[in-house]
């Protein structure tokens, strides 16, 4: 596949992911929403299904939708992301660029869907919370570790699932996302994806949302750096080369 083909596939898939993911949080938080107050598990399931749909949207490239997944697979020693897509600097760039652009597009579409609700909503933290993650207890070291662990679980599962006889595809990814959110998402809101957090955060800063407040750039590095570390560690420790060395 060409650079353009990879970029378009990941842009489409990530846009679907973020449109539906930001949308489920907006449904749960924003004033006058019919789904207001439906709760944490609703958000978990919404994000899980959003990932599943995004993976289908980007099926041609394997539906990474996440720089941590792309970098984790690259770190695993894999020679190809998909048949015909070699692991090299050009394809990695195409994947990550598509993921970032898709995330920004998806966040914008979610804002357009809920534009009137954003206009009447007065809680600045909740407005930002529909776009980007934030910690319940701000401790950058602890928050970073939380994001590393959550992303590590995700990328280990992605790598191992792709090599087993029982690979279940996009539905299984949805189940894993719901499980991570329900079990590990409480401290930080489980970004586990640099594009998922940074793309919508950029759009929060740009979009003309009444009374939106700041975009919390002081915290923004955590959901970028943490997932990258977690993804790369997963690739190094559970990639094909490491498993072969361990005799697994």
Backbone bond lengths (Angstrom), bond angles and torsions (degrees), N, CA, C in turn:
res aa  C-N    CA-C-N  psi(-1)  N-CA   C-N-CA  omega(-1)  CA-C   N-CA-C  phi
1 X - - - 1.462 - - 1.512 109.82 -
2 X 1.311 115.98 147.69 1.463 121.17 179.31 1.527 110.32 -77.73
3 X 1.328 115.27 165.62 1.465 121.69 174.61 1.518 109.46 -53.73
4 X 1.322 117.19 -45.00 1.471 122.29 -178.40 1.526 110.79 -63.00
5 X 1.335 117.33 -44.20 1.469 120.65 -179.28 1.526 111.28 -61.06
6 X 1.336 116.02 -43.80 1.467 120.20 178.62 1.520 109.97 -63.24
7 X 1.324 115.86 -46.12 1.467 120.79 -179.54 1.525 111.42 -58.46
8 X 1.317 117.89 -47.26 1.467 121.70 -177.64 1.524 110.95 -65.25
9 X 1.326 117.32 -42.77 1.464 120.54 179.94 1.517 111.24 -60.48
10 X 1.322 117.47 -49.12 1.462 120.56 -178.33 1.534 111.63 -70.67
11 X 1.324 116.95 -31.62 1.470 119.91 175.78 1.518 110.33 -62.97
12 X 1.327 116.64 -47.69 1.465 120.70 -179.45 1.518 111.19 -61.93
13 X 1.329 116.37 -49.62 1.460 119.34 -177.51 1.516 112.92 -62.84
14 X 1.339 116.39 -42.76 1.464 119.33 -178.55 1.518 111.49 -71.38
15 X 1.328 117.35 -33.70 1.467 119.82 176.04 1.526 110.67 -62.06
16 X 1.333 117.09 -41.71 1.462 120.33 177.18 1.529 110.71 -63.79
17 X 1.335 115.97 -44.40 1.463 120.54 178.26 1.517 111.83 -55.82
18 X 1.321 116.82 -50.74 1.462 120.45 -173.85 1.526 111.73 -74.74
19 X 1.313 118.13 -37.04 1.466 120.14 175.41 1.523 110.13 -55.33
20 X 1.325 117.01 -49.00 1.462 120.27 -176.64 1.526 111.97 -78.32
21 X 1.344 117.70 -32.31 1.456 120.49 179.12 1.517 112.60 -71.40
22 X 1.334 116.70 -50.86 1.463 119.96 174.88 1.529 109.49 -61.01
23 X 1.327 115.58 -36.98 1.466 119.73 -179.44 1.514 113.44 -61.41
24 X 1.344 117.43 -40.06 1.464 118.18 -177.83 1.527 110.73 -70.87
25 X 1.327 117.43 -32.51 1.468 119.10 176.44 1.526 109.81 -70.02
26 X 1.326 116.88 -41.93 1.465 120.66 177.34 1.524 110.72 -61.28
27 X 1.319 116.49 -41.52 1.467 121.00 176.77 1.520 111.02 -56.18
28 X 1.312 115.80 -41.01 1.458 121.46 -174.77 1.521 112.99 -77.41
29 X 1.359 118.04 -30.05 1.463 120.75 -170.04 1.524 115.70 -106.81
30 X 1.315 118.26 -33.40 1.467 119.25 -165.76 1.527 113.72 -78.85
31 X 1.322 114.27 146.49 1.462 123.13 178.50 1.520 111.18 -56.53
32 X 1.326 116.01 136.45 1.461 124.95 176.72 1.532 113.62 72.88
33 X 1.325 117.99 1.85 1.460 118.94 175.70 1.522 109.84 -69.38
34 X 1.320 116.43 138.25 1.459 120.53 178.82 1.527 112.19 -67.04
35 X 1.336 116.82 -19.40 1.449 120.16 179.65 1.519 113.72 -103.05
36 X 1.318 116.98 14.10 1.460 120.57 -175.56 1.534 111.02 -59.46
37 X 1.343 115.16 133.62 1.443 120.46 175.42 1.515 115.00 79.95
38 X 1.331 117.79 15.21 1.465 119.68 -177.95 1.521 112.60 -74.88
39 X 1.338 118.31 -14.65 1.445 119.52 164.89 1.515 117.46 103.28
40 X 1.367 112.46 173.48 1.461 122.05 -173.80 1.526 112.77 -63.86
41 X 1.325 117.52 -41.90 1.459 119.31 -179.37 1.522 111.35 -66.50
42 X 1.323 117.54 -34.89 1.466 119.54 174.83 1.523 110.22 -60.35
43 X 1.331 116.88 -42.03 1.461 120.41 177.35 1.519 110.51 -63.58
44 X 1.342 117.53 -43.25 1.463 120.98 178.49 1.523 111.60 -58.85
45 X 1.314 116.10 -48.52 1.466 119.56 -179.47 1.533 110.89 -66.56
46 X 1.342 116.60 -38.08 1.454 119.42 177.95 1.518 112.25 -60.54
47 X 1.343 116.21 -44.59 1.466 119.80 177.79 1.523 110.89 -66.97
48 X 1.323 117.21 -38.54 1.461 119.27 179.30 1.515 112.00 -61.00
49 X 1.324 116.59 -48.42 1.460 119.92 178.99 1.534 111.35 -67.52
50 X 1.331 116.32 -32.84 1.468 119.93 176.83 1.521 110.93 -61.77
51 X 1.337 116.50 -42.08 1.465 120.17 176.96 1.529 110.21 -63.19
52 X 1.308 117.26 -44.66 1.461 120.81 179.78 1.525 111.09 -57.30
53 X 1.320 116.68 -47.07 1.460 120.98 -178.78 1.524 110.34 -66.99
54 X 1.344 116.70 -39.48 1.449 119.74 177.26 1.515 112.62 -63.08
55 X 1.333 117.15 -39.24 1.472 120.68 177.99 1.522 110.29 -62.82
56 X 1.320 117.29 -41.89 1.467 119.17 175.63 1.529 110.95 -62.09
57 X 1.334 116.40 -39.18 1.461 119.60 -179.62 1.516 113.01 -64.13
58 X 1.344 115.94 -30.47 1.471 120.84 -178.58 1.526 111.00 -110.93
59 X 1.307 117.96 34.31 1.462 121.31 -173.74 1.528 112.39 -61.39
60 X 1.313 117.53 -30.25 1.465 119.83 -176.76 1.524 112.34 -63.31
61 X 1.329 116.56 -28.29 1.462 120.62 -178.58 1.520 112.56 -108.36
62 X 1.309 116.84 8.48 1.450 120.74 -179.31 1.512 113.93 90.21
63 X 1.337 117.02 -2.39 1.460 120.92 175.59 1.503 113.82 59.76
64 X 1.328 118.14 52.36 1.468 120.03 177.73 1.525 111.12 -65.18
65 X 1.332 117.77 -52.85 1.472 124.81 177.30 1.527 113.43 61.51
66 X 1.328 116.83 8.72 1.457 120.21 -165.84 1.526 109.07 -157.27
67 X 1.331 118.96 116.86 1.464 120.17 177.66 1.522 113.53 -56.55
68 X 1.333 118.04 -30.98 1.460 119.93 178.90 1.523 111.66 -65.81
69 X 1.327 116.82 -35.55 1.465 120.59 175.94 1.524 109.79 -68.93
70 X 1.321 116.65 -46.85 1.465 120.58 179.77 1.523 111.12 -58.56
71 X 1.322 117.24 -48.28 1.464 121.20 -178.93 1.522 111.45 -70.26
72 X 1.325 117.72 -32.85 1.454 120.71 177.05 1.520 112.04 -65.43
73 X 1.329 116.64 -43.63 1.465 120.01 177.20 1.527 110.29 -64.91
74 X 1.333 116.50 -40.90 1.465 119.55 177.23 1.522 111.15 -60.77
75 X 1.335 116.72 -40.24 1.463 121.36 -179.03 1.524 112.21 -73.33
76 X 1.328 117.23 -15.52 1.466 120.83 -176.68 1.518 112.98 -76.22
77 X 1.324 116.42 -11.87 1.455 119.97 -176.62 1.518 113.48 93.59
78 X 1.334 117.34 4.12 1.459 120.20 178.06 1.525 110.44 -61.96
79 X 1.320 116.29 144.51 1.459 120.82 178.29 1.518 112.19 -90.11
80 X 1.334 116.66 -24.77 1.459 121.37 179.49 1.527 109.92 -135.49
81 X 1.336 116.44 144.89 1.462 121.06 169.99 1.523 110.19 -76.27
82 X 1.310 114.92 -41.92 1.454 125.02 175.65 1.520 106.11 -146.19
83 X 1.330 118.84 161.31 1.462 119.12 175.93 1.540 110.56 -54.31
84 X 1.316 116.38 122.45 1.453 120.85 -179.59 1.514 114.12 92.05
85 X 1.342 117.75 -2.29 1.468 121.20 177.78 1.524 107.68 -120.09
86 X 1.330 118.47 94.37 1.463 120.15 -179.38 1.522 111.43 -69.28
87 X 1.312 116.00 153.99 1.462 121.41 174.75 1.524 107.51 -84.40
88 X 1.319 115.89 105.22 1.463 120.32 176.60 1.527 108.54 -151.69
89 X 1.329 115.90 176.93 1.469 120.37 -174.88 1.519 111.96 -60.80
90 X 1.330 117.35 -37.01 1.469 120.75 -177.65 1.524 111.50 -67.69
91 X 1.339 116.95 -45.93 1.469 118.88 -178.26 1.529 110.81 -70.40
92 X 1.334 117.17 -37.97 1.469 119.60 176.72 1.521 110.29 -59.48
93 X 1.321 116.82 -42.75 1.465 121.08 178.18 1.519 111.24 -62.32
94 X 1.332 116.74 -42.99 1.467 120.62 -179.88 1.526 111.01 -62.68
95 X 1.332 116.76 -43.48 1.459 120.44 178.24 1.534 110.75 -59.76
96 X 1.318 116.62 -53.21 1.464 120.17 -172.92 1.528 111.22 -69.18
97 X 1.315 117.74 -38.66 1.466 120.27 177.33 1.526 110.30 -62.58
98 X 1.333 116.90 -43.97 1.464 119.98 177.79 1.518 111.97 -62.21
99 X 1.325 116.64 -40.40 1.469 120.64 179.02 1.523 111.80 -63.07
100 X 1.327 116.92 -41.93 1.460 119.78 -179.88 1.520 111.90 -67.83
101 X 1.317 116.44 -45.51 1.470 119.71 179.52 1.526 110.09 -64.61
102 X 1.318 116.95 -43.35 1.459 120.20 178.26 1.515 112.52 -60.16
103 X 1.340 116.59 -40.29 1.465 120.31 179.36 1.523 111.18 -63.02
104 X 1.319 116.83 -40.21 1.467 120.57 179.49 1.528 110.81 -68.28
105 X 1.324 116.92 -39.23 1.469 120.33 178.02 1.526 110.15 -65.82
106 X 1.332 116.87 -46.48 1.462 120.30 -179.28 1.515 112.55 -60.18
107 X 1.349 116.72 -42.22 1.463 120.26 179.01 1.519 111.55 -63.99
108 X 1.323 116.22 -37.73 1.468 120.46 178.94 1.522 111.02 -65.94
109 X 1.330 116.94 -41.57 1.462 120.33 178.83 1.527 111.67 -66.22
110 X 1.333 116.59 -37.11 1.468 119.48 176.53 1.523 110.61 -64.77
111 X 1.336 116.50 -40.92 1.466 120.02 177.21 1.521 110.93 -61.73
112 X 1.328 117.42 -42.63 1.463 120.27 178.94 1.528 111.03 -62.05
113 X 1.323 116.62 -37.51 1.466 121.08 178.84 1.529 111.38 -62.29
114 X 1.335 115.60 -40.45 1.470 121.24 -174.71 1.532 112.47 -108.97
115 X 1.312 117.61 22.50 1.466 121.43 -172.68 1.527 112.60 -54.02
116 X 1.323 117.88 -47.09 1.469 120.64 -178.81 1.526 111.60 -65.61
117 X 1.319 117.47 -32.97 1.456 121.49 -180.00 1.526 110.79 -72.15
118 X 1.333 116.52 -38.33 1.467 119.24 174.59 1.527 110.89 -62.41
119 X 1.324 116.41 -35.19 1.461 120.67 -177.54 1.528 111.78 -63.80
120 X 1.332 117.02 -36.41 1.470 119.73 -176.41 1.525 112.65 -97.10
121 X 1.327 117.80 -6.44 1.464 119.70 -179.00 1.527 109.41 -81.66
122 X 1.326 117.63 135.10 1.461 121.18 -172.46 1.527 114.28 -110.26
123 X 1.291 117.68 -9.21 1.465 120.73 -178.28 1.531 109.34 -87.10
124 X 1.331 116.47 107.55 1.459 120.72 -175.34 1.524 112.34 -64.22
125 X 1.327 116.86 -39.29 1.462 120.06 -179.65 1.522 110.91 -63.41
126 X 1.324 117.22 -38.89 1.460 119.85 179.39 1.517 111.40 -71.72
127 X 1.318 118.07 -34.86 1.464 120.09 175.32 1.523 109.83 -60.12
128 X 1.329 116.45 -49.38 1.458 119.59 177.25 1.523 110.80 -62.65
129 X 1.328 116.53 -37.14 1.455 120.53 -178.33 1.509 114.37 -64.11
130 X 1.317 117.83 -22.28 1.461 118.90 174.75 1.524 111.11 -73.78
131 X 1.323 117.13 -25.49 1.461 121.25 -178.90 1.526 112.50 -93.27
132 X 1.312 117.65 -47.53 1.457 121.69 -169.11 1.522 110.38 -134.74
133 X 1.321 115.77 165.49 1.455 120.78 -179.24 1.524 111.09 -87.40
134 X 1.329 114.64 164.23 1.456 121.54 176.87 1.511 109.14 -160.91
135 X 1.310 118.09 151.25 1.466 121.14 -176.10 1.521 112.05 -81.43
136 X 1.306 115.89 149.67 1.458 120.66 172.77 1.524 110.58 -78.09
137 X 1.341 116.41 -35.26 1.461 122.37 172.42 1.517 106.68 -122.32
138 X 1.317 117.51 114.39 1.463 120.96 -174.01 1.527 110.17 -80.38
139 X 1.294 114.17 102.00 1.458 122.83 174.09 1.523 104.65 -142.07
140 X 1.316 116.57 102.33 1.456 120.23 -169.00 1.522 112.70 -57.94
141 X 1.321 117.79 -37.97 1.466 119.76 179.00 1.522 110.67 -64.96
142 X 1.322 116.54 -49.55 1.465 120.38 179.42 1.520 111.21 -63.77
143 X 1.325 116.94 -42.60 1.465 120.50 179.24 1.521 111.48 -61.64
144 X 1.331 116.47 -40.57 1.461 121.07 178.50 1.527 110.64 -63.27
145 X 1.329 116.32 -44.46 1.464 120.23 -179.99 1.523 110.54 -62.62
146 X 1.327 116.73 -40.89 1.464 120.66 178.44 1.520 111.04 -58.47
147 X 1.332 116.65 -46.11 1.469 120.63 -179.69 1.532 111.21 -67.28
148 X 1.318 117.14 -36.24 1.466 120.40 177.44 1.528 110.14 -62.39
149 X 1.337 116.35 -47.08 1.463 120.46 -177.55 1.525 111.24 -64.06
150 X 1.325 117.28 -48.15 1.464 120.41 -179.05 1.518 112.07 -60.14
151 X 1.326 117.02 -43.59 1.456 120.27 -179.21 1.521 111.24 -70.85
152 X 1.319 116.33 -36.29 1.461 120.58 175.98 1.528 110.70 -56.70
153 X 1.323 116.47 -46.34 1.466 120.71 178.44 1.530 110.11 -59.23
154 X 1.317 116.79 -46.86 1.462 120.87 -178.56 1.525 111.46 -60.48
155 X 1.318 117.24 -50.30 1.464 120.22 -173.16 1.526 111.35 -73.16
156 X 1.331 118.01 -35.71 1.469 119.43 172.88 1.524 109.85 -57.79
157 X 1.327 115.83 -45.92 1.460 119.13 179.80 1.526 110.92 -61.72
158 X 1.326 118.00 -44.03 1.469 121.11 -179.51 1.525 110.50 -59.97
159 X 1.337 116.51 -45.59 1.464 120.36 -177.41 1.526 111.23 -66.22
160 X 1.331 117.23 -48.18 1.464 120.01 -176.88 1.522 111.39 -70.92
161 X 1.321 117.52 -39.65 1.463 120.58 179.78 1.515 111.77 -58.67
162 X 1.325 116.41 -36.66 1.460 119.65 -178.73 1.512 114.34 -70.59
163 X 1.332 117.79 -9.33 1.463 120.95 -178.03 1.521 112.89 -112.98
164 X 1.331 117.81 3.81 1.463 119.99 -175.78 1.525 111.41 -104.65
165 X 1.323 114.95 162.97 1.462 121.14 177.67 1.523 111.89 -73.88
166 X 1.322 117.47 -15.08 1.466 121.23 -173.90 1.526 112.66 -105.47
167 X 1.343 116.88 20.45 1.465 120.01 179.80 1.535 109.53 -54.90
168 X 1.318 116.43 128.78 1.467 121.29 -173.92 1.521 113.51 -108.47
169 X 1.331 117.40 -3.79 1.446 120.05 174.89 1.509 114.42 77.82
170 X 1.341 116.30 -154.48 1.472 121.16 -172.27 1.521 115.07 -59.31
171 X 1.329 118.23 -33.22 1.468 119.55 179.28 1.524 110.57 -62.61
172 X 1.326 116.59 -40.40 1.455 119.79 179.28 1.518 111.60 -65.42
173 X 1.336 116.81 -35.27 1.463 119.87 176.26 1.522 109.57 -61.17
174 X 1.326 116.16 -42.35 1.464 120.12 178.42 1.520 111.18 -59.10
175 X 1.319 116.78 -42.81 1.464 120.70 -179.39 1.522 110.75 -63.52
176 X 1.328 116.73 -41.47 1.461 120.85 179.60 1.523 110.55 -63.92
177 X 1.330 117.83 -42.65 1.470 121.53 179.45 1.527 110.30 -62.50
178 X 1.326 117.04 -44.29 1.468 120.19 178.14 1.522 109.99 -61.22
179 X 1.328 117.06 -43.05 1.458 120.94 -179.35 1.525 111.58 -64.22
180 X 1.328 117.79 -44.41 1.463 120.76 178.56 1.527 110.05 -61.88
181 X 1.332 116.48 -44.49 1.456 119.46 179.63 1.508 112.99 -62.33
182 X 1.333 116.46 -44.52 1.463 120.62 -177.92 1.527 111.84 -68.59
183 X 1.327 116.91 -34.55 1.467 120.45 -173.38 1.519 114.37 -97.35
184 X 1.328 117.47 -34.99 1.471 121.65 -171.93 1.522 113.43 -121.51
185 X 1.318 117.66 -1.45 1.459 120.26 -172.09 1.515 115.82 -86.31
186 X 1.331 117.94 -10.66 1.455 120.38 -174.69 1.516 116.13 -60.58
187 X 1.323 119.40 -42.17 1.472 119.07 -176.41 1.524 114.75 -67.76
188 X 1.353 118.02 -41.61 1.474 120.16 -171.30 1.523 114.48 -123.51
189 X 1.323 117.56 -7.28 1.461 118.37 -174.42 1.511 112.89 86.21
190 X 1.310 117.90 7.44 1.473 127.51 174.08 1.529 114.43 43.73
191 X 1.336 114.99 74.96 1.464 118.78 172.23 1.524 109.42 -63.35
192 X 1.337 117.16 -53.63 1.473 126.36 -177.76 1.533 113.16 43.94
193 X 1.317 116.59 24.91 1.464 121.66 -175.59 1.525 108.18 -166.62
194 X 1.321 118.94 109.74 1.475 120.18 -178.84 1.524 113.53 -57.92
195 X 1.343 117.38 -40.98 1.465 119.96 -179.00 1.519 111.18 -67.58
196 X 1.346 117.11 -37.61 1.460 120.96 -179.57 1.518 111.43 -59.14
197 X 1.335 117.13 -35.80 1.460 119.85 -177.76 1.528 112.22 -91.23
198 X 1.324 117.43 -48.07 1.460 120.41 -172.53 1.526 112.50 -70.52
199 X 1.332 117.78 -41.46 1.466 119.73 179.79 1.519 112.66 -59.84
200 X 1.341 119.12 -53.53 1.462 120.06 176.61 1.524 113.41 -63.96
201 X 1.321 118.61 -32.86 1.465 120.13 178.57 1.531 110.57 -64.52
202 X 1.335 115.85 -40.24 1.475 119.68 176.03 1.520 109.92 -60.82
203 X 1.332 117.07 -42.87 1.461 119.74 -179.06 1.526 111.33 -68.96
204 X 1.332 117.56 -34.25 1.470 119.75 173.86 1.517 110.04 -58.31
205 X 1.323 117.34 -40.66 1.460 121.00 179.96 1.527 111.88 -69.21
206 X 1.335 117.48 -30.89 1.472 121.79 -173.69 1.521 112.52 -89.85
207 X 1.313 117.50 -41.83 1.468 121.22 -170.14 1.533 111.91 -67.27
208 X 1.340 116.68 146.31 1.476 120.69 -177.58 1.523 112.26 -82.22
209 X 1.333 115.76 74.34 1.461 121.28 -178.93 1.530 108.77 -99.21
210 X 1.312 116.28 123.30 1.456 121.29 -176.76 1.529 111.38 -61.21
211 X 1.347 116.35 127.75 1.450 121.86 174.16 1.511 114.96 60.67
212 X 1.328 118.01 31.48 1.467 120.78 -172.14 1.524 114.14 -74.54
213 X 1.305 118.84 -23.26 1.456 120.71 -177.82 1.517 111.57 78.07
214 X 1.331 115.36 -167.52 1.459 120.90 -177.18 1.523 112.41 -79.79
215 X 1.334 115.04 169.01 1.466 121.64 -177.39 1.524 112.93 -101.80
216 X 1.331 117.65 8.67 1.463 123.95 175.70 1.529 111.84 54.71
217 X 1.321 115.32 55.53 1.462 119.84 179.75 1.522 112.20 -68.33
218 X 1.337 117.64 -18.56 1.460 119.58 177.50 1.531 111.22 -62.25
219 X 1.330 116.05 -31.98 1.465 120.70 -178.65 1.525 112.29 -93.96
220 X 1.305 118.40 -15.74 1.470 122.42 -167.03 1.522 113.92 -59.43
221 X 1.330 118.00 -24.31 1.473 119.59 -179.36 1.522 111.86 -71.12
222 X 1.338 117.74 -27.52 1.469 120.34 -175.01 1.529 111.84 -62.80
223 X 1.363 119.50 -51.20 1.458 119.12 -179.77 1.522 114.07 -75.26
224 X 1.314 117.72 3.19 1.470 121.55 170.62 1.520 109.75 -99.96
225 X 1.322 116.54 -53.52 1.466 121.36 -175.86 1.532 111.42 -69.49
226 X 1.330 117.32 -44.39 1.462 120.70 -178.23 1.523 112.55 -57.23
227 X 1.334 118.80 -54.21 1.460 119.25 178.91 1.529 114.08 -60.82
228 X 1.324 117.81 -36.26 1.468 118.95 178.38 1.528 110.29 -63.64
229 X 1.338 116.40 -45.25 1.468 119.54 178.14 1.527 110.39 -61.10
230 X 1.340 116.52 -47.24 1.457 120.47 -179.46 1.515 112.61 -61.10
231 X 1.334 117.18 -42.20 1.457 121.00 -179.95 1.513 112.63 -66.03
232 X 1.322 116.37 -44.50 1.468 120.35 -179.36 1.527 110.59 -66.72
233 X 1.334 117.39 -41.81 1.469 120.26 176.70 1.528 111.05 -59.64
234 X 1.315 116.62 -42.19 1.464 120.20 178.75 1.525 110.31 -61.51
235 X 1.333 116.72 -43.22 1.456 120.22 179.78 1.508 112.72 -64.13
236 X 1.326 116.31 -43.41 1.468 120.93 -178.91 1.524 111.11 -66.98
237 X 1.328 117.72 -42.98 1.461 121.70 -173.01 1.525 113.61 -84.71
238 X 1.339 117.70 -25.87 1.455 120.13 -175.94 1.526 113.16 -124.59
239 X 1.329 117.15 11.64 1.448 120.33 175.40 1.516 111.83 -71.76
240 X 1.325 115.69 172.26 1.466 120.90 -176.12 1.514 111.74 -57.53
241 X 1.326 117.40 -41.47 1.456 119.90 -178.63 1.527 111.93 -62.88
242 X 1.353 115.57 -44.38 1.466 119.57 -179.06 1.518 110.82 -66.52
243 X 1.330 118.18 -40.87 1.466 120.89 -179.76 1.517 111.44 -67.06
244 X 1.336 116.93 -36.49 1.462 120.09 177.03 1.525 110.39 -64.25
245 X 1.345 116.35 -43.03 1.445 119.99 179.11 1.526 112.08 -62.79
246 X 1.340 115.55 -32.79 1.463 120.65 179.55 1.522 112.77 -82.89
247 X 1.328 116.02 -5.50 1.450 120.24 -179.95 1.513 114.09 77.27
248 X 1.350 115.77 22.86 1.466 120.32 -178.35 1.528 111.45 -102.34
